[in-house]
Amino acid sequence: MSTFTIIIVVLAIGLVGAFFGYRQGKVLTASENGVRPHSRPVYHASYVASLAVIPALLLLAVWLIASPIFIASDVRASFPEGVLAQSQLTEDLAYGIVESLGTGLQVLPDDERETITETTPVKDISALLRERGVPIASASADWMVPLALQLNGMQFWSRLAMTVAVIALSVFGAFWGYRQIAMRLRSRNKVEGIIKGALIVASSIAILTTVGIVFSMLFETIDFFSRISPVDFFFGTVWEPRFSNVGSSGNAGSFGFIPLLAGTLYIGAVAMLIAVPIGLFAAIYMAEYASRRTRSVVKPLLEVLAGIPTIVYGFFALVTVGPFLRDLSAQINGLVTGDYASFIQAQSVLTAGLVMAIMLIPFVSSLSDDIITSVPGSLRDGSLGLGATRSETIKRVILPAALPGIVSALLLTASRAIGETMIVVLAAGVAANLTIDPLEPMTTITVKIVAQLTGDLEFNSPQTLVAFALGMTLFVITLALNVYALYIVRKYKEQYE
């Protein structure tokens, strides 16, 4: 029985249990001394359904996680000594071949599968699978056949035992919950406790995910800094990892972080300088000046920009914006000096910042508009009633009151700009230059993270481990910005409340 079918069966048992629990709750009536049921029938039904579904699904999840681990461990223990004596990568490759061989055996008809024994040559199995269009690894060996049969058998019995155990636990939970229904059963309290636990688990997922991400980067970052000096990384001005020399001592290349940090901040600053005024002015117009009909048209049109994939913006920069700036600079240079040489490259900080600003405008405008419109109307009415003009009201009352939210919106926009990759790759290039000229190409941290992890690589050299150091550093920088912005938000929020 498939996992999906098991879940459907468990939910069906829970639904049936809820029906009988509700009916039993309706049967409960006041006794002679006037005692009334503690909980309503709906809580009895929810209690029975919870006992039928939650423990069974937890068991299913644990089984699906633990069973492959135990099966793989048992099969690997049967590998020949020659395979076990080699590297972990070789052992993993051998286990993958055994798995693919076992999967191939499962597609054979029952009569042909029954003829295959532990002594069947792998070439005969390969011939049978080829007839049905099932590929098999060329590295398959005869010793893998009994292990593939063992793997299939263990998976079959594990699946059968899991199905029986999960369904039996679900039935038992429903039966136990039904038997517990009584006049003074606190079903409501128990159901509310279950809901509270579910909410705690849901709220903990984000925290646990963040912790997992941090630790997954932290250990690899420590490994990188054990090979490359942190001083050379954080204060280096040359970025030149040498993949051709991986494994050679003392010649791993240069890992200067400064050019990448400068490019990230420079491109993000150019984008913010363009996006923030336009987006903020658009938000003020929509919130304070535009009619309801105009707002209903303008705001959705602005938000359409937020739904465009970033790769499309990258194509737009590569095909349209970059060549336009290059040709425009050539025309200007020709009119001034007579030499029609372009002084703006098609890939440059200006190109990336301009296109990224177009992408960020809807973030600034939409978030700022929602924040400005949430300012209490009494503040507007009071200002206008005292004789202030609309522009003075916006400047002196609305914007100061909305400042904490606007700062949060700008922080979110800045984080979006710092984490952008595709626009930078196509609009600013991948050259790790250190320059203050916005007409020259530069690159960012995220681009180099992708570049260092592109290809079939192992995490055993500085050239690949540096990606984790870059990610960890970017995480720390973003965290510092968030903490500082939170301080600013709390300070002004207390002032204007």
Buried (B, 14 or more C-beta within 10 A) or exposed (E): BEBEEBBEBBBEBBBBBBEBBBBBBEEBEEEEEEEEBBBBBBBBBBBBBBBBBBBBBEBBEEBBEEBEEEBBEEBBEEBEEEBEEEEEEBBEBBBEBBBBBBBBBEEBEEEEBEEBEEEBEBEEBBEBBEEEEBEBBEEBBEBBBBBBBBBBEBBEEBBEEBBEBBBEBBBBBBBBBBEBBEEEBBBBEBBEEBEEEEEEEEEEEEEEEEEEEBEEBEEBBEBBBEEBEEEBBBEBEEBEBEEEBBEEEEEBBBBBBBBBBBBBBBBBBBBBEBBBEBBBEBBBBBBBEBEEEEBEEBBEEBBEBBEEEBEEBBBBBBEEBBBBBBBEBBEBBEEEEEEEEBEBBBBBBBBBBBBBBBBBBBBBBBBBBBBBBEBEEEBBEEBBEEEBEEEEBBEEBBBBBBBBBBBBBBBBBBBBBBBBBBBBBBBBBBBBBBBEBBBBBBBBBBBBBEBBBEEEBEEEBBBBBBBBBBBBBBBEBBEEBBEEBBEBBEEBBEEEE
